[in-house]
C-alpha cells in the first residue's frame, strides 16, 4: 500500500494489527502448535514468531541507523535475495518457544514500532534519503512491509489454513 501521511500509515498498521489479533484470538489455543499453517511445518506460533522477528529487525535497522551505522539488512549474514533462508532460520530459532513468549515479543515489538513512528515527523517517514541508511528510499518503505502488509499476509495464511482444516473457529 502506498501511504500519503503519517496518520494514514498509523491507521493502516493499527487496523491490520487489530484484525490480526481478533483472528488469532478466535483460534483455540490448543491449535497454536498445530503444523501446516504455512507450508508443512509452520504453526500459528511459528507465524507469530516470524512477524515478531521482522518487527525486531526493523527496530534494529532503525536503532543502528540512528546510531550512525549502516545496518546489515535484512539481518547479519543474509542478503535480500536470501530471505527464504532467513525465514527458515527464524522458524528454526523460535519453533520450540512457548506461544505466550512469542506473543509477548510480538506485542512488545509492535508497541515499540508504534512508539518510534509516533515520534517521527512526516518528513522523517516520507522524505527520500532522510536517513543515510535508507539510501534512496523513504523510511516508510521499510515500515509497511514489516507491519501492516505483513499482518495482511498473516491473516490470509491463517484464514486459508482455517478453511482448509475445516475448522469450526469463527472466521
Z-matrix of the N, CA and C atoms (Angstrom, degrees):
N
C 1 1.451
C 2 1.528 1 108.26
N 3 1.273 2 115.94 1 141.64
C 4 1.461 3 121.50 2 177.38
C 5 1.525 4 108.46 3 -96.79
N 6 1.306 5 115.84 4 124.06
C 7 1.463 6 121.49 5 -178.34
C 8 1.517 7 110.29 6 -98.94
N 9 1.331 8 115.46 7 147.54
C 10 1.456 9 121.43 8 -179.68
C 11 1.519 10 113.34 9 -116.59
N 12 1.333 11 116.85 10 -9.18
C 13 1.455 12 120.21 11 178.98
C 14 1.521 13 109.83 12 -155.12
N 15 1.308 14 114.59 13 161.02
C 16 1.463 15 121.26 14 176.07
C 17 1.525 16 110.03 15 -62.48
N 18 1.320 17 116.28 16 -40.80
C 19 1.461 18 120.82 17 178.98
C 20 1.522 19 110.91 18 -59.79
N 21 1.326 20 116.58 19 -45.54
C 22 1.462 21 121.29 20 179.17
C 23 1.530 22 110.68 21 -62.74
N 24 1.322 23 117.64 22 -42.95
C 25 1.460 24 122.12 23 178.29
C 26 1.527 25 110.54 24 -60.77
N 27 1.320 26 117.24 25 -52.00
C 28 1.462 27 120.72 26 -178.67
C 29 1.530 28 111.83 27 -62.98
N 30 1.321 29 116.74 28 -37.63
C 31 1.466 30 119.92 29 178.07
C 32 1.526 31 110.72 30 -63.39
N 33 1.328 32 117.26 31 -45.24
C 34 1.462 33 120.84 32 -179.69
C 35 1.529 34 110.98 33 -63.71
N 36 1.319 35 116.89 34 -45.41
C 37 1.463 36 120.42 35 179.36
C 38 1.523 37 110.25 36 -59.93
N 39 1.320 38 116.64 37 -48.35
C 40 1.464 39 121.48 38 -177.56
C 41 1.529 40 111.53 39 -65.06
N 42 1.324 41 116.93 40 -43.76
C 43 1.472 42 120.32 41 -179.72
C 44 1.525 43 111.08 42 -63.35
N 45 1.317 44 116.97 43 -44.17
C 46 1.469 45 119.75 44 -179.35
C 47 1.527 46 110.96 45 -70.08
N 48 1.322 47 117.51 46 -35.81
C 49 1.466 48 121.47 47 174.41
C 50 1.521 49 109.86 48 -59.77
N 51 1.339 50 116.62 49 -49.86
C 52 1.462 51 120.62 50 -178.86
C 53 1.526 52 111.40 51 -60.10
N 54 1.329 53 117.02 52 -42.20
C 55 1.461 54 120.64 53 179.28
C 56 1.523 55 110.75 54 -63.75
N 57 1.320 56 116.51 55 -43.59
C 58 1.465 57 120.12 56 178.84
C 59 1.524 58 110.87 57 -64.43
N 60 1.327 59 117.42 58 -42.69
C 61 1.475 60 120.28 59 179.70
C 62 1.528 61 110.55 60 -61.77
N 63 1.328 62 117.02 61 -42.02
C 64 1.473 63 120.22 62 178.12
C 65 1.522 64 110.48 63 -61.66
N 66 1.314 65 116.55 64 -43.38
C 67 1.469 66 120.80 65 179.43
C 68 1.528 67 110.14 66 -63.11
N 69 1.309 68 117.41 67 -45.55
C 70 1.470 69 120.61 68 178.75
C 71 1.522 70 110.99 69 -61.16
N 72 1.325 71 117.07 70 -40.68
C 73 1.461 72 120.34 71 -179.12
C 74 1.530 73 112.14 72 -69.40
N 75 1.329 74 116.88 73 -20.53
C 76 1.462 75 119.81 74 178.99
C 77 1.532 76 112.15 75 -80.63
N 78 1.304 77 117.02 76 -11.49
C 79 1.460 78 121.63 77 -179.66
C 80 1.527 79 108.39 78 -92.08
N 81 1.319 80 117.35 79 127.91
C 82 1.474 81 118.71 80 178.66
C 83 1.530 82 110.64 81 -59.54
N 84 1.313 83 116.17 82 137.75
C 85 1.468 84 121.30 83 -179.66
C 86 1.521 85 111.79 84 -55.83
N 87 1.314 86 116.93 85 -28.56
C 88 1.467 87 121.03 86 179.79
C 89 1.530 88 112.37 87 -63.76
N 90 1.330 89 117.11 88 -16.38
C 91 1.461 90 120.73 89 -178.89
C 92 1.530 91 112.76 90 -98.92
N 93 1.326 92 117.80 91 -3.17
C 94 1.462 93 121.33 92 -175.16
C 95 1.527 94 113.64 93 -63.72
N 96 1.310 95 118.05 94 -22.01
C 97 1.463 96 120.58 95 -179.59
C 98 1.527 97 112.40 96 -103.82
N 99 1.306 98 117.30 97 2.64
C 100 1.461 99 122.32 98 -179.25
C 101 1.533 100 110.22 99 -68.84
N 102 1.325 101 116.75 100 127.15
C 103 1.469 102 121.41 101 179.57
C 104 1.527 103 110.34 102 -74.96
N 105 1.318 104 114.96 103 161.86
C 106 1.454 105 120.67 104 175.18
C 107 1.519 106 114.86 105 100.61
N 108 1.319 107 117.78 106 4.38
C 109 1.455 108 120.57 107 179.81
C 110 1.525 109 110.59 108 -66.55
N 111 1.315 110 115.50 109 -45.63
C 112 1.469 111 121.69 110 177.43
C 113 1.512 112 105.65 111 -136.13
N 114 1.324 113 116.71 112 111.75
C 115 1.457 114 119.90 113 -172.05
C 116 1.516 115 108.76 114 70.62
N 117 1.309 116 115.65 115 -162.74
C 118 1.464 117 119.62 116 -176.93
C 119 1.525 118 113.52 117 -83.73
N 120 1.324 119 116.45 118 -25.75
C 121 1.458 120 119.87 119 -168.58
C 122 1.520 121 115.91 120 -102.90
N 123 1.320 122 117.94 121 -31.02
C 124 1.466 123 120.79 122 -169.60
C 125 1.526 124 112.61 123 -74.28
N 126 1.329 125 114.11 124 139.10
C 127 1.468 126 122.37 125 175.93
C 128 1.531 127 109.10 126 -106.17
N 129 1.312 128 116.10 127 177.96
C 130 1.471 129 120.90 128 174.20
C 131 1.523 130 108.98 129 -57.68
N 132 1.327 131 116.43 130 -46.02
C 133 1.461 132 120.74 131 179.17
C 134 1.522 133 112.30 132 -60.21
N 135 1.327 134 116.59 133 -38.74
C 136 1.468 135 120.40 134 178.86
C 137 1.524 136 110.79 135 -65.29
N 138 1.314 137 116.70 136 -40.03
C 139 1.465 138 120.84 137 179.06
C 140 1.530 139 110.55 138 -65.05
N 141 1.316 140 117.14 139 -42.69
C 142 1.462 141 121.05 140 178.68
C 143 1.533 142 110.18 141 -65.87
N 144 1.321 143 117.77 142 -39.66
C 145 1.466 144 121.45 143 177.23
C 146 1.529 145 110.35 144 -62.25
N 147 1.316 146 116.36 145 -39.36
C 148 1.466 147 121.82 146 177.55
C 149 1.530 148 110.23 147 -59.97
N 150 1.314 149 116.79 148 -47.71
C 151 1.463 150 120.83 149 179.54
C 152 1.530 151 111.03 150 -62.67
N 153 1.326 152 116.35 151 -43.10
C 154 1.466 153 120.54 152 179.37
C 155 1.524 154 110.87 153 -62.66
N 156 1.308 155 117.11 154 -42.18
C 157 1.472 156 120.49 155 -179.52
C 158 1.526 157 111.00 156 -63.59
N 159 1.341 158 117.32 157 -39.98
C 160 1.465 159 119.63 158 177.45
C 161 1.526 160 111.38 159 -68.36
N 162 1.328 161 117.51 160 -34.06
C 163 1.470 162 120.18 161 171.82
C 164 1.526 163 108.94 162 -57.23
N 165 1.328 164 115.18 163 -50.37
C 166 1.465 165 119.90 164 -175.58
C 167 1.528 166 111.70 165 -66.00
N 168 1.329 167 116.62 166 -31.41
C 169 1.464 168 118.42 167 175.72
C 170 1.525 169 110.13 168 -64.83
N 171 1.338 170 117.11 169 -45.41
C 172 1.466 171 119.32 170 177.58
C 173 1.525 172 110.55 171 -59.15
N 174 1.314 173 117.06 172 -45.49
C 175 1.465 174 120.45 173 -179.44
C 176 1.536 175 111.20 174 -61.53
N 177 1.332 176 116.91 175 -37.56
C 178 1.466 177 120.27 176 176.23
C 179 1.519 178 110.39 177 -65.90
N 180 1.341 179 117.20 178 -44.99
C 181 1.469 180 119.87 179 179.23
C 182 1.526 181 109.56 180 -56.47
N 183 1.315 182 115.70 181 -47.94
C 184 1.459 183 120.80 182 -176.82
C 185 1.532 184 110.62 183 -63.81
N 186 1.337 185 116.34 184 -48.02
C 187 1.470 186 120.54 185 -178.94
C 188 1.530 187 110.58 186 -60.51
N 189 1.325 188 117.09 187 -48.40
C 190 1.463 189 120.04 188 -179.52
C 191 1.528 190 110.88 189 -63.57
N 192 1.325 191 117.08 190 -38.66
C 193 1.455 192 120.48 191 176.50
C 194 1.513 193 111.75 192 -62.96
N 195 1.339 194 116.82 193 -40.77
C 196 1.464 195 121.08 194 178.14
C 197 1.530 196 111.47 195 -65.73
N 198 1.320 197 115.72 196 -28.84
C 199 1.464 198 120.71 197 179.31
C 200 1.525 199 112.13 198 -81.81
N 201 1.336 200 115.89 199 -1.42
C 202 1.455 201 119.96 200 176.43
C 203 1.512 202 116.02 201 94.47
N 204 1.310 203 117.44 202 4.06
C 205 1.456 204 118.64 203 178.22
C 206 1.535 205 109.66 204 -103.38
N 207 1.300 206 115.38 205 169.73
C 208 1.464 207 121.37 206 176.21
C 209 1.523 208 107.37 207 -102.95
N 210 1.313 209 117.56 208 112.30
C 211 1.468 210 119.93 209 -177.15
C 212 1.527 211 112.05 210 -66.37
N 213 1.322 212 114.56 211 147.05
C 214 1.465 213 119.38 212 171.88
C 215 1.519 214 106.73 213 -76.12
N 216 1.325 215 115.17 214 122.46
C 217 1.462 216 119.30 215 -177.83
C 218 1.521 217 109.59 216 -124.37
N 219 1.307 218 115.28 217 140.44
C 220 1.459 219 126.81 218 6.93
C 221 1.534 220 113.41 219 -78.70
N 222 1.340 221 117.71 220 -26.87
C 223 1.463 222 121.40 221 177.92
C 224 1.525 223 107.95 222 -152.16
N 225 1.314 224 117.15 223 157.04
C 226 1.468 225 118.66 224 178.14
C 227 1.530 226 111.33 225 -54.51
N 228 1.313 227 115.16 226 129.11
C 229 1.464 228 120.47 227 179.75
C 230 1.513 229 115.31 228 88.60
N 231 1.333 230 117.75 229 1.33
C 232 1.462 231 121.85 230 -178.63
C 233 1.522 232 110.21 231 -128.60
N 234 1.327 233 115.01 232 144.97
C 235 1.461 234 121.51 233 172.04
C 236 1.531 235 106.92 234 -105.78
N 237 1.326 236 116.33 235 164.52
C 238 1.467 237 119.81 236 -178.05
C 239 1.525 238 111.85 237 -59.15
N 240 1.322 239 117.76 238 -31.82
C 241 1.470 240 118.43 239 179.96
C 242 1.529 241 112.23 240 -77.11
N 243 1.326 242 116.66 241 0.96
C 244 1.462 243 121.38 242 178.25
C 245 1.534 244 112.50 243 -109.38
N 246 1.316 245 116.87 244 18.94
C 247 1.468 246 120.22 245 -179.21
C 248 1.532 247 112.07 246 -57.39
N 249 1.343 248 120.63 247 -39.80
C 250 1.472 249 117.50 248 176.75
C 251 1.541 250 112.68 249 -58.23
N 252 1.316 251 117.44 250 -40.01
C 253 1.474 252 120.58 251 177.45
C 254 1.525 253 110.02 252 -66.88
N 255 1.325 254 116.91 253 -42.14
C 256 1.458 255 121.00 254 177.39
C 257 1.526 256 110.21 255 -59.13
N 258 1.317 257 117.16 256 -46.03
C 259 1.468 258 120.30 257 179.79
C 260 1.524 259 111.78 258 -62.29
N 261 1.329 260 117.60 259 -38.93
C 262 1.475 261 119.91 260 176.24
C 263 1.531 262 110.36 261 -64.09
N 264 1.328 263 116.20 262 -39.97
C 265 1.458 264 119.87 263 -179.95
C 266 1.533 265 111.31 264 -68.93
N 267 1.325 266 117.05 265 -34.46
C 268 1.471 267 120.39 266 174.53
C 269 1.526 268 109.08 267 -62.87
N 270 1.308 269 116.06 268 -44.51
C 271 1.467 270 120.62 269 177.97
C 272 1.529 271 110.25 270 -57.52
N 273 1.329 272 116.71 271 -48.54
C 274 1.469 273 120.66 272 -178.69
C 275 1.528 274 111.48 273 -63.24
N 276 1.305 275 116.53 274 -37.94
C 277 1.476 276 121.91 275 -178.55
C 278 1.528 277 111.77 276 -64.24
N 279 1.322 278 117.19 277 -36.95
C 280 1.469 279 120.61 278 -171.23
C 281 1.525 280 115.04 279 -108.67
N 282 1.305 281 119.10 280 -7.87
C 283 1.470 282 120.35 281 -168.63
C 284 1.522 283 114.91 282 -59.85
N 285 1.315 284 117.95 283 -27.11
C 286 1.468 285 119.67 284 -178.28
C 287 1.533 286 112.57 285 -93.38
N 288 1.324 287 117.18 286 -1.42
C 289 1.464 288 119.84 287 -178.42
C 290 1.525 289 111.32 288 -75.91
N 291 1.309 290 117.15 289 144.28
C 292 1.469 291 120.05 290 176.34
C 293 1.536 292 110.29 291 -64.48
N 294 1.315 293 115.76 292 146.53
C 295 1.456 294 120.04 293 -178.77
C 296 1.524 295 111.59 294 -57.58
N 297 1.312 296 117.87 295 -39.97
C 298 1.470 297 120.21 296 -178.06
C 299 1.527 298 111.01 297 -58.40
N 300 1.318 299 118.27 298 -39.50
C 301 1.469 300 121.58 299 179.70
C 302 1.524 301 110.89 300 -69.65
N 303 1.320 302 115.90 301 -42.78
C 304 1.462 303 121.22 302 178.58
C 305 1.527 304 110.03 303 -62.81
N 306 1.320 305 116.05 304 -45.31
C 307 1.461 306 120.89 305 -179.05
C 308 1.531 307 111.12 306 -65.87
N 309 1.320 308 117.50 307 -36.28
C 310 1.470 309 120.48 308 176.86
C 311 1.530 310 110.13 309 -63.26
N 312 1.331 311 117.22 310 -41.05
C 313 1.468 312 120.82 311 176.35
C 314 1.522 313 111.05 312 -63.52
N 315 1.321 314 115.80 313 -41.38
C 316 1.462 315 121.33 314 -179.17
C 317 1.528 316 110.05 315 -62.29
N 318 1.313 317 116.46 316 -47.91
C 319 1.463 318 121.39 317 -179.33
C 320 1.524 319 111.57 318 -65.93
N 321 1.303 320 116.57 319 -45.22
C 322 1.469 321 121.07 320 -179.48
C 323 1.531 322 111.48 321 -63.36
N 324 1.325 323 116.87 322 -44.22
C 325 1.468 324 119.61 323 -179.00
C 326 1.527 325 110.93 324 -69.62
N 327 1.326 326 117.46 325 -33.32
C 328 1.467 327 120.63 326 174.56
C 329 1.528 328 109.78 327 -61.03
N 330 1.313 329 116.21 328 -48.29
C 331 1.474 330 120.57 329 179.77
C 332 1.526 331 111.00 330 -61.10
N 333 1.335 332 116.30 331 -39.30
C 334 1.465 333 120.13 332 178.45
C 335 1.528 334 111.04 333 -63.00
N 336 1.324 335 116.75 334 -41.48
C 337 1.470 336 120.01 335 178.85
C 338 1.530 337 110.00 336 -64.40
N 339 1.315 338 117.16 337 -44.73
C 340 1.468 339 120.33 338 179.22
C 341 1.526 340 110.25 339 -59.72
N 342 1.327 341 117.41 340 -43.45
C 343 1.473 342 120.61 341 177.95
C 344 1.526 343 111.04 342 -60.62
N 345 1.328 344 117.57 343 -43.35
C 346 1.466 345 120.86 344 178.46
C 347 1.519 346 109.72 345 -60.49
N 348 1.330 347 116.30 346 -49.01
C 349 1.463 348 120.31 347 -176.70
C 350 1.524 349 111.64 348 -64.07
N 351 1.325 350 116.95 349 -40.18
C 352 1.468 351 119.68 350 179.65
C 353 1.523 352 111.46 351 -62.70
N 354 1.326 353 117.00 352 -28.02
C 355 1.452 354 120.88 353 -179.44
C 356 1.515 355 114.71 354 -85.21
N 357 1.320 356 116.95 355 -1.73
C 358 1.461 357 121.28 356 -178.01
C 359 1.527 358 111.38 357 -100.68
N 360 1.307 359 115.30 358 153.03
C 361 1.466 360 120.84 359 176.41
C 362 1.528 361 109.94 360 -88.11
N 363 1.317 362 114.98 361 169.74
C 364 1.472 363 120.48 362 174.22
C 365 1.525 364 109.69 363 -56.98
N 366 1.334 365 116.89 364 -44.53
C 367 1.465 366 120.23 365 179.15
C 368 1.523 367 111.09 366 -60.91
N 369 1.331 368 117.12 367 -41.88
C 370 1.458 369 120.25 368 178.76
C 371 1.531 370 110.82 369 -57.42
N 372 1.300 371 116.57 370 -39.42
C 373 1.459 372 121.34 371 -176.34
C 374 1.527 373 113.55 372 -81.16
N 375 1.327 374 116.78 373 -37.93
C 376 1.463 375 119.39 374 -167.77
C 377 1.525 376 116.15 375 -112.43
N 378 1.303 377 117.58 376 -13.49
C 379 1.465 378 119.10 377 -178.06
C 380 1.533 379 109.85 378 -77.69
N 381 1.313 380 115.28 379 126.41
C 382 1.458 381 121.65 380 179.29
C 383 1.520 382 109.96 381 -61.42
N 384 1.332 383 115.80 382 130.25
C 385 1.453 384 121.14 383 176.58
C 386 1.517 385 115.32 384 68.94
N 387 1.312 386 117.94 385 16.95
C 388 1.473 387 121.66 386 -178.99
C 389 1.534 388 110.79 387 -57.28
N 390 1.318 389 115.40 388 -38.60
C 391 1.460 390 121.48 389 177.58
C 392 1.528 391 107.88 390 -110.22
N 393 1.324 392 117.95 391 129.96
C 394 1.469 393 119.79 392 -177.15
C 395 1.533 394 113.77 393 -54.21
N 396 1.313 395 118.24 394 -36.36
C 397 1.462 396 120.31 395 -176.91
C 398 1.525 397 113.06 396 -68.84
N 399 1.325 398 117.82 397 -19.55
C 400 1.468 399 120.09 398 179.21
C 401 1.524 400 112.03 399 -87.36
N 402 1.303 401 115.50 400 -4.11
C 403 1.464 402 123.69 401 -179.90
C 404 1.525 403 110.44 402 53.08
N 405 1.319 404 117.49 403 -118.60
C 406 1.473 405 121.38 404 -175.37
C 407 1.531 406 112.85 405 -88.28
N 408 1.312 407 117.06 406 6.26
C 409 1.464 408 120.41 407 -176.38
C 410 1.517 409 111.67 408 -105.11
N 411 1.321 410 116.92 409 147.96
C 412 1.467 411 118.94 410 170.32
C 413 1.534 412 109.10 411 -75.28
N 414 1.307 413 117.05 412 155.64
C 415 1.463 414 121.84 413 -179.41
C 416 1.521 415 111.72 414 -57.48
N 417 1.317 416 117.49 415 -35.72
C 418 1.461 417 121.12 416 -178.46
C 419 1.532 418 111.86 417 -56.25
N 420 1.323 419 117.13 418 -26.38
C 421 1.463 420 121.80 419 177.39
C 422 1.525 421 111.41 420 -58.74
N 423 1.320 422 116.11 421 -30.23
C 424 1.463 423 121.20 422 -178.25
C 425 1.525 424 112.49 423 -95.00
N 426 1.317 425 117.01 424 -17.11
C 427 1.466 426 121.05 425 -176.89
C 428 1.525 427 111.53 426 -81.74
N 429 1.330 428 116.92 427 -55.11
C 430 1.464 429 121.19 428 -175.52
C 431 1.519 430 114.43 429 -53.20
N 432 1.337 431 118.12 430 -49.67
C 433 1.468 432 119.30 431 -178.75
C 434 1.529 433 113.79 432 -64.04
N 435 1.317 434 117.96 433 -23.35
C 436 1.457 435 120.65 434 -179.71
C 437 1.515 436 113.05 435 -95.33
N 438 1.323 437 116.60 436 0.16
C 439 1.464 438 120.64 437 -179.34
C 440 1.529 439 109.49 438 -132.22
N 441 1.311 440 117.97 439 -102.81
C 442 1.469 441 122.55 440 -170.23
C 443 1.523 442 114.09 441 -52.81
N 444 1.312 443 118.31 442 -48.65
C 445 1.470 444 118.31 443 -177.86
C 446 1.525 445 110.81 444 -69.57
N 447 1.324 446 117.43 445 -30.25
C 448 1.463 447 120.63 446 175.87
C 449 1.529 448 110.38 447 -69.50
N 450 1.328 449 116.40 448 -36.63
C 451 1.469 450 120.15 449 177.23
C 452 1.529 451 110.59 450 -66.32
N 453 1.348 452 117.06 451 -40.03
C 454 1.464 453 120.08 452 177.11
C 455 1.526 454 110.82 453 -61.53
N 456 1.331 455 114.89 454 -42.75
C 457 1.459 456 120.04 455 177.34
C 458 1.530 457 110.14 456 -58.58
N 459 1.326 458 117.39 457 -48.19
C 460 1.461 459 121.53 458 -178.56
C 461 1.528 460 111.41 459 -62.13
N 462 1.329 461 116.80 460 -39.47
C 463 1.471 462 120.09 461 177.58
C 464 1.522 463 110.47 462 -61.20
N 465 1.319 464 116.40 463 -43.60
C 466 1.468 465 121.15 464 179.85
C 467 1.530 466 110.21 465 -62.09
N 468 1.324 467 116.72 466 -45.24
C 469 1.459 468 121.84 467 179.14
C 470 1.532 469 110.17 468 -60.56
N 471 1.318 470 116.17 469 -48.02
C 472 1.460 471 119.89 470 -178.25
C 473 1.527 472 112.24 471 -64.93
N 474 1.324 473 116.73 472 -42.50
C 475 1.472 474 119.14 473 179.54
C 476 1.527 475 111.36 474 -64.59
N 477 1.324 476 116.38 475 -40.43
C 478 1.470 477 120.11 476 177.64
C 479 1.521 478 110.00 477 -62.27
N 480 1.331 479 116.73 478 -44.49
C 481 1.462 480 121.19 479 179.10
C 482 1.529 481 110.93 480 -62.60
N 483 1.328 482 116.50 481 -46.37
C 484 1.462 483 119.66 482 179.83
C 485 1.519 484 111.32 483 -60.97
N 486 1.317 485 116.22 484 -41.30
C 487 1.462 486 120.30 485 179.31
C 488 1.524 487 110.96 486 -66.80
N 489 1.321 488 116.89 487 -44.74
C 490 1.464 489 120.08 488 -177.09
C 491 1.522 490 112.02 489 -70.28
N 492 1.321 491 116.92 490 -27.24
C 493 1.465 492 119.72 491 179.09
C 494 1.525 493 110.97 492 -88.06
N 495 1.341 494 115.36 493 2.90
C 496 1.458 495 122.11 494 179.52
C 497 1.537 496 111.23 495 52.42
N 498 1.309 497 113.27 496 40.52
C 499 1.452 498 120.53 497 -179.02
C 500 1.537 499 110.41 498 -65.40
N 501 1.294 500 114.75 499 149.89
C 502 1.464 501 119.99 500 175.82
C 503 1.525 502 110.69 501 -92.83
N 504 1.345 503 116.08 502 5.38
C 505 1.453 504 121.02 503 178.90
C 506 1.524 505 109.37 504 -66.44
N 507 1.296 506 116.65 505 138.01
C 508 1.460 507 120.95 506 177.31
C 509 1.528 508 109.75 507 -61.78
N 510 1.325 509 114.75 508 136.57
C 511 1.463 510 119.27 509 -179.94
C 512 1.482 511 109.52 510 -107.63
